[in-house]
Amino acid sequence: MAADTAHPTIAYKILTALQYADWVDKGIFIGASIDLQDGYIHLSTATQSLETYARYFAAQPDLVVAELDLSRLGEGAELKWEESRGGDLFPHIYGKGIPIAAVKRHWDRVDRALMEGLAEGTV
């Protein structure tokens, strides 16, 4: 199968430190409450991540940002690019969840400066 060159191969998940610790412990992330409610795991591209942070997470303490290699999702996780906020295509994960092996790196000191760096590609 040919590689998908139309979309980024890296995406980001913003979550609480407790959710990330549970992900590490269990080896799989099945979603935060909003993900479970919507039936898929919400992710953002680097450029989308700043607005996602500002809209939904800026007031929350103890956040983690996980950088995901979308080629490492494994069986049971289906990636779909779907239109959302402002007509942008966002990466959504359906299925069994995201294995911890898909995490390339993470940050546990999340603030606007970090999110701006991710969006600008300077982190």
C-alpha positions in Angstrom: 0.0 0.0 0.0 1.4 3.4 -0.9 2.0 6.0 1.8 -0.5 8.8 2.3 1.4 11.9 1.3 -1.6 14.2 1.4 -1.7 14.3 5.2 0.9 14.7 8.0 2.3 11.6 9.5 2.5 13.2 12.9 -0.5 14.2 15.1 -0.9 15.5 18.7 -3.1 14.5 21.6 -3.6 16.9 24.5 -4.7 15.2 27.7 -4.3 15.3 31.4 -1.3 14.0 33.2 -3.5 11.4 34.9 -4.8 10.2 31.5 -1.3 10.0 30.1 -0.1 8.0 33.1 -3.0 5.6 32.6 -2.1 5.3 28.9 1.5 4.4 29.8 0.3 1.9 32.5 -2.2 0.1 30.3 -0.3 0.5 27.0 -3.4 1.7 25.1 -5.4 5.0 25.2 -9.1 4.5 24.4 -10.0 8.2 24.8 -10.9 11.0 27.1 -14.6 11.4 28.0 -15.2 13.7 25.0 -13.6 11.1 22.7 -15.7 8.3 24.2 -18.8 10.5 23.8 -18.1 11.2 20.1 -17.0 7.7 19.2 -13.5 8.5 18.1 -10.3 9.9 19.6 -9.7 13.6 18.7 -6.2 14.5 17.5 -4.8 17.7 15.9 -2.0 18.4 13.5 0.8 20.6 14.6 -0.8 23.7 13.1 -4.2 22.9 14.6 -2.8 22.1 18.0 -2.5 25.7 19.2 -6.2 26.5 18.6 -7.2 23.2 20.2 -5.2 24.1 23.3 -6.5 27.6 23.4 -10.2 26.5 23.0 -10.3 23.5 25.2 -7.3 23.2 27.5 -5.7 26.5 28.3 -7.3 26.8 31.7 -6.5 23.2 32.8 -3.5 22.4 34.9 -1.3 19.3 34.6 -1.5 18.7 30.9 0.5 16.4 28.6 1.0 16.7 24.9 1.8 13.4 23.1 3.3 13.5 19.7 2.1 10.5 17.7 3.6 8.7 14.7 0.4 7.8 12.8 2.2 5.0 11.0 2.5 3.2 14.4 -1.2 2.9 15.2 -1.3 -0.8 14.6 -4.2 -3.1 14.0 -7.5 -2.1 15.4 -7.0 1.6 15.1 -8.5 3.3 12.0 -7.3 6.8 11.1 -9.8 9.0 9.3 -9.3 12.6 8.2 -12.6 14.4 8.8 -13.8 17.9 8.5 -14.2 19.8 11.7 -13.5 23.3 13.1 -13.4 25.9 10.3 -13.6 23.2 7.6 -10.1 21.8 8.4 -9.5 18.1 8.2 -8.6 16.7 11.6 -7.1 13.2 12.3 -9.6 11.0 14.2 -8.9 7.5 15.5 -11.7 5.0 15.5 -11.5 1.4 16.8 -9.6 -0.1 19.7 -7.5 3.0 20.7 -3.9 4.2 20.3 -1.0 2.0 21.5 1.7 3.7 23.6 4.1 2.6 20.9 2.7 5.3 18.7 4.0 8.0 21.0 7.3 9.4 19.7 7.7 11.9 22.5 5.7 13.9 25.0 5.8 17.1 27.0 4.5 17.4 30.5 4.9 21.2 30.9 2.3 22.4 28.6 1.7 26.1 28.0 0.9 28.5 25.2 4.6 28.9 24.3 5.0 25.2 23.8 1.9 25.0 21.7 3.0 28.0 19.6 6.4 26.2 19.1 4.6 23.0 17.9 2.4 25.0 15.6 5.4 26.9 14.1 7.5 23.8 13.9 10.2 25.2 16.2 9.9 22.5 19.0 
